[in-house]
Amino acid sequence: MQDSDKIFAGSIPAFYDSYLGPLFFEAFAGDIGRRLSGLGQGAVLETAAGTGIVTAAILRTVPPAVRVVATDLNQAMIDYAAPKVSASNLTWRQADALSLPFGDQSFDAAVCQFGVMFFPDKRKAHEEVRRVLKPGGRFLFSVWDRIEANEFGKAVHEGVAASYPVDPPGFLARGPYGYHDKATITDSVRAAGFERVEIETLTLRSRADSCRDPAIGLCQGSPLRAEIEARKSRTLDEVTNAVAEVIAARFGRGPVEGRMQAHVVTAIR
């Protein structure tokens, strides 16, 4: 994992929220929220909260008696999310998932949607979650399955690679879709001290208004953007347009629909 893979700054949060949110994250956010439906009191920690898509789903599910603390490494994400997602029982805070600024046994549940893949030391991140969970507390997190099981991610990855026959950007395969092996995931969670670990593979359909939405979302609303901009042979808009044409050839110009597949992990402290 490269340091640049963790940076969501500049105009990325807005593109991320507008294009990636509805396309990739909202349906899975609802699933995470529903898994917290039995929680009637206490506190929930969210790491890698991004622009607050899962945060909003949690707030729709849990009662006001449940305190929610949403965190992200990138202050730019929090600055974008906080005015958009607010509630009397919600606190936003900048935090590194590898060194959480909370006391031991502070939370009844912890949630992380599509963030664990970017943690440079996943075992350490899992250990930190376990430390701040109360005995019996739940850790829920989701990660994408392999890129071949995610049709839009695969199309964008291949479209970008076609634009750079030599030294193509590898962010998507390395980052979002790089932590998909269930045995590896189970081993890292158990190594952090969790004994009860379950993994469910969830397949949903993703829809967008046009072939350009996935192209703009991933090329301009993720750290893939930095890899494209670092290569001077083609502009960001040129690559985005080329990727949109790849998507159009496979799915049509819009509305478009494709398969998404992710693993949802539940670990009990």
Secondary structure as UniProt FT lines:
FT   HELIX           3..6
FT   TURN            10..11
FT   HELIX           12..15
FT   HELIX           16..25
FT   HELIX           26..35
FT   TURN            36..38
FT   STRAND          42..46
FT   TURN            50..51
FT   HELIX           53..61
FT   TURN            64..65
FT   STRAND          66..72
FT   HELIX           75..81
FT   TURN            82..84
FT   TURN            88..89
FT   STRAND          90..94
FT   TURN            97..98
FT   TURN            104..105
FT   STRAND          107..113
FT   HELIX           116..118
FT   HELIX           122..132
FT   STRAND          133..144
FT   HELIX           147..149
FT   HELIX           151..163
FT   HELIX           171..174
FT   TURN            175..177
FT   HELIX           182..191
FT   TURN            192..193
FT   STRAND          196..208
FT   HELIX           212..220
FT   HELIX           224..230
FT   TURN            232..233
FT   HELIX           236..251
FT   STRAND          256..268
//
